[in-house]
Every structure is written in structure tokens, then in C-alpha cells.
Amino acid sequence: MSEITAEQVAHLANLARIDLSSEEISRLTLELGQIVDSVAKVAEVATPDVPATSHPMPLTNVFRADTVVPSLTVEQALSGAPDRDGDKFRVPAILDEE
């Protein structure tokens, strides 16, 4: 187990201006100790011959090819609009602006 003490946790909480109860300090002392121990275990096996990885599976681009296809005309797009202003949709104002 690592050497994280309740006094260190209380000191860090004070520096961060976090008001912790004694129960929270006790719990965080144990949790932070476990985190430090876990990082130490990883550091033991992270040798120069082990390559660093950011993801266990290779990542590939999942986007489709960007190809031009026929689209709606302005009239088709606005045909079901309840209100329009020329070639644009007309919508109610929501920001109390003119």
C-alpha cells in the first residue's frame, strides 16, 4: 500500500479550498492510495520494449465517401413549410429581437 496519509489529503483539500469531513478524508485516503498503487503496478510493466497504446483496437475512419448526389429543389424543400419568405423558411422569433 502506498504512503498517502490523511494529513496529506486534508492538506490538499485545504489548498483546493474543498471542505471535507473526517469520513471523506478517510475514504479519499484509501481511494487515493489504491490509485497510486495501481499506477505503480502499470509503471512496473511499462518498459521501453512495450509500445505505448491509446486504444486496444486499431481505429479507422468510419465516414462514407463524400459524393455529390441529386438533391431537392428549393420548391420541393419548401413545399410543406407552414410559412416561407421567398426561398427561406419563416420561423417565429425566439430571442425577442427584431
DADA-V277425 format. One record per pair of residues at least 4 apart in sequence whose C-alpha atoms are under 7 Angstrom apart, sorted by the first residue. I is the first residue (numbers start at 1). J is the second residue. D is the distance in Angstrom with one decimal. If there is no record, write none. Layout:
# DADA-V277425
i->I j->J d->D
i->I j->J d->D
This chain:
# DADA-V277425
i->1 j->33 d->6.6
i->1 j->37 d->6.4
i->2 j->33 d->5.3
i->2 j->36 d->6.5
i->2 j->37 d->6.0
i->3 j->33 d->7.0
i->4 j->8 d->6.7
i->4 j->29 d->6.2
i->4 j->33 d->5.6
i->5 j->9 d->6.5
i->5 j->29 d->6.2
i->6 j->10 d->6.1
i->6 j->25 d->6.2
i->6 j->26 d->6.4
i->6 j->29 d->5.7
i->7 j->11 d->6.0
i->8 j->12 d->6.1
i->9 j->13 d->6.1
i->9 j->25 d->6.4
i->9 j->29 d->6.3
i->10 j->14 d->6.1
i->10 j->25 d->6.5
i->11 j->15 d->6.3
i->12 j->16 d->6.1
i->13 j->17 d->5.9
i->13 j->18 d->4.9
i->13 j->19 d->6.8
i->14 j->18 d->6.0
i->20 j->24 d->5.8
i->20 j->25 d->6.3
i->21 j->25 d->6.3
i->22 j->26 d->6.2
i->23 j->27 d->6.2
i->24 j->28 d->5.9
i->25 j->29 d->5.9
i->26 j->30 d->6.6
i->27 j->31 d->6.2
i->28 j->32 d->5.8
i->29 j->33 d->6.1
i->30 j->34 d->6.3
i->31 j->35 d->6.3
i->32 j->36 d->6.2
i->33 j->37 d->6.2
i->34 j->38 d->6.1
i->35 j->39 d->6.2
i->36 j->40 d->6.2
i->37 j->41 d->6.3
i->38 j->42 d->6.4
i->39 j->43 d->6.2
i->40 j->44 d->6.3
i->41 j->45 d->6.9
i->42 j->46 d->6.1
i->46 j->50 d->6.1
i->72 j->76 d->5.7
i->72 j->77 d->6.0
i->73 j->77 d->6.2
i->74 j->78 d->6.1
i->74 j->87 d->6.6
i->75 j->79 d->5.7
i->81 j->89 d->6.8
i->83 j->89 d->6.4
i->83 j->90 d->5.3
i->84 j->88 d->5.7
i->84 j->89 d->4.5
i->84 j->90 d->4.6
i->85 j->89 d->6.1
i->85 j->90 d->5.7
